[in-house]
Amino acid sequence: MILAFDSSTPWLTVVVGNSQDIAFQFQCEARENHSRLLVDVLQQIGESRLIPSLTGVVVGLGPGSFTGVKIGNMFAR
């Protein structure tokens, strides 16, 4: 499973899945609340026990908001 998310636009998108199935999907208009929402969504993913099956992380690099891209990269690391 791969965790993929993008916070470079006003929308926050988070997906956990593989090439055939989506195990978790979240999309919301976040505006300036990307970091707060991303913490909540990642906590939900952790509680759903998907984290141990993760093999990689993919993060959107824009183009878009510099702050949004920075937030995404910080969470991915």
Secondary structure in CASP SS format (residue, H / E / C, confidence):
PFRMAT SS
TARGET T0000
AUTHOR 0000-0000-0000
METHOD secondary structure of the structure
MODEL  1
M C 1.00
I E 1.00
L E 1.00
A E 1.00
F E 1.00
D E 1.00
S C 1.00
S C 1.00
T C 1.00
P C 1.00
W E 1.00
L E 1.00
T E 1.00
V E 1.00
V E 1.00
V E 1.00
G E 1.00
N C 1.00
S C 1.00
Q C 1.00
D C 1.00
I E 1.00
A E 1.00
F E 1.00
Q E 1.00
F E 1.00
Q E 1.00
C E 1.00
E E 1.00
A C 1.00
R C 1.00
E C 1.00
N C 1.00
H H 1.00
S H 1.00
R H 1.00
L H 1.00
L H 1.00
V H 1.00
D H 1.00
V H 1.00
L H 1.00
Q H 1.00
Q H 1.00
I H 1.00
G H 1.00
E H 1.00
S C 1.00
R C 1.00
L C 1.00
I H 1.00
P H 1.00
S H 1.00
L C 1.00
T C 1.00
G E 1.00
V E 1.00
V E 1.00
V E 1.00
G C 1.00
L C 1.00
G C 1.00
P C 1.00
G C 1.00
S C 1.00
F H 1.00
T H 1.00
G H 1.00
V H 1.00
K H 1.00
I H 1.00
G H 1.00
N H 1.00
M H 1.00
F H 1.00
A H 1.00
R C 1.00
END
